[in-house]
Amino acid sequence: MRLSEKETGKLKHCEFLKQRHRQIRDCELERLHHEAFSIWFRTHVHKLQLEESEEVSDEVAILALGPCDTAIRFSGYIINGVRYHTKEREHKRKTQNNGVMLKAKTSSYSSARYMNPQEGDVTYYGRITDMVELYYTHDHKHLLFNCDWIDNNWGLVPNDEFGFTLVNFNCLLYTTEHSSNEPYILAS
């Protein structure tokens, strides 16, 4: 099985962190990875380009430079043939199309004492609060949805009689600002 560029980048960065911090626990490694990856990624790609030891795709090189300082916000957007709106835009409408569902590989801890994360697929449910289009060089752009995510421990209700998953938006995942929060997803 071939790893994606994203998975390869995470593995390389974690190895780099392990070399710098010999006795690091897995939970601390995850925190450092989230905080320092973007700076390491930019430096690592630049080093690879200078050495010409490895082929760096154009997309990876563009992403390593980071987005431009300007971005555009939207309250509605059609992507992959589906129209999405923000929660605020649909506030008084009868129909709603601001809900999203995402299946992601996530590191989880079984308890506060257990320091080795287990990786597995987790389904997240949320609603779109903002849409931001980031611009990169060479006309590359990426649309991000900023979402209120449901806390899976408290906000999910067992399926109704039709098999639909019900969610309680009074139980949000991120209630405070923290560097490890990940409220954004790629709209694609």
N, C-alpha and C positions, 0 to 999 in steps of 0.2 A: 504494500500500500504506500502510495506516494503522499507525503505531507504537503499541505498547501503552503504558500509563501508566508501566510499569517502564522501558521503553526510552527514553521521552521524558524521564523523570526522570534517567536516567544521562547522556543527551546534554546536558541543561541543566546538570547538575552539572559535567561535564567542561568545558563552555564557561566556566563560572564559574571553575574552576581555571586554565584557560588564560589568562583575563584577569588573574588575580592573579599567575601565574607565566609570563611571556611566553616564555621560552626553555626550556620544559619538554619533556623527551623523553617518548615514549609509555609507556615502562616506568615512569617516575616518576609519570606521570599516573595509570596504573592503581593504583599503590600508594597515592597520595593519595586517589583515589576510594574505595578500600576503607576507608581509615582515617577519612575525614571525611564520608562520605555521610549517615549517620544524623543528625548534628547539622545539616548543611545542609538536609536534607529537612524536618526539623521547622520550622526557621526559614523556609524557602521557602514551605511550605504555610500557615504562620501569616500571612506577608506577603500571600499571594494572598487569603486570607480577609478580611484587613483592607481590602485595596484593592477587593475584590469585582470585580476585572477579569476573572477567569477563574472558571469554574464548577469548584469542587472537590467531587468526589464524596464522599459520606458515608464510604465505605470508606477513601479516601485520607486524609481528615481524621482518622479513627479510628487508622489506622496511624501517622500522623505524631505522635500523642500518645505512642506507644510502649505496650508491654504493662504490665499491672499488676505489682506486686512479687511476687505469688504465682503459682505454677504447680503443676500436678499431673504427677507422673511415673507412667508405666504400664509394665508388663512385657508386656502384650498389648493389642491394640486391633483392632477390626473397622472398616475404612473401605472404602467403595465395594464392600461385599460380600466383602471379602477379610480373613481373620484374619492378623495379623502378631504375632510375638513377638520379644522381645529375644534376643540370642545367649545370655545367661546363663540365661534361662528354659528354653531348649531344650537346654541343655548335655548332658543324659543321655537325651534323647528320641530315638526312632528316626526320627521325621519332623522336618523342619526347614522353617520358614517365616519366616526372618529375612533372606533375601536380597533385595536391591533392585537395580534397573538404572535408570539415568537418562541420557537424552540431553539435553545442554546445549550452548548456544552458549558457546564458551570462547575466550578470547584466548590464543594460544600463540606462543612465540618459537622460531624454527627453530634458533638457536644462541645462545650467550652473547654473541657479538659483535653479533648482529643486534638492534637496539633497537626495531624497529617490529613490534608484534604482528600476527598474522594471526588473524582470527576464523573459526571453523568449528564444526560439530557434532562433539562428542566423546561417546562412550558410556562411562559410568562404572559400575563394579560394586562393590557393597559389602554389608555386613551390618549390621543394626540392633543398636546397643549400648544405646540408651536411647530412650525416647519421652517427650516433654514437651509438655504442652498449655498454651499461653500464653493469658491472658485479657486482653481489651481492654475499653474502655467499651462500653456498649449491647449487652452479651451477645455480642460478637464473640469468637471463639476460633479458634486455629489450632494444629493438632497438628504437631509437628516430630519427625522421626526423626534421631537422632544416629547416624552410621554410621562404621564402619571402611571406608575406600575403598581399592580396589586401585590400585597404581601401574601405569598402563597400559603403561609402558615395560618393566616387569619381571614383573608379576604375571599377565599373560594368557598362556594356553596356547592354541595353535591349536585350532580346533574338533575335537571327537572324531568318530568315524565316524557318529554320529547328528546331527551339526550343532550340538551344544551347545557354548557357550563355556565353557571351564574356567578357573577363577581360582585363584591361589595367595595365600592370606591371610598368608603369610609376607612378602609384598612390599606393604606398606601405603604409601599416598600421604603421610599426615601422621604422621611419627614424632617430631616435636618440636612444641612450642607456638609458634605464630606468628600474628600478627594477620591475615594473609591466608588462613589456613586456613578452609575452608568445609565443616565436617563435617556440618552440618544441611541437611535438605531438608524441604519441605512434604510431609506425608504424602499429601495429595490428588494 
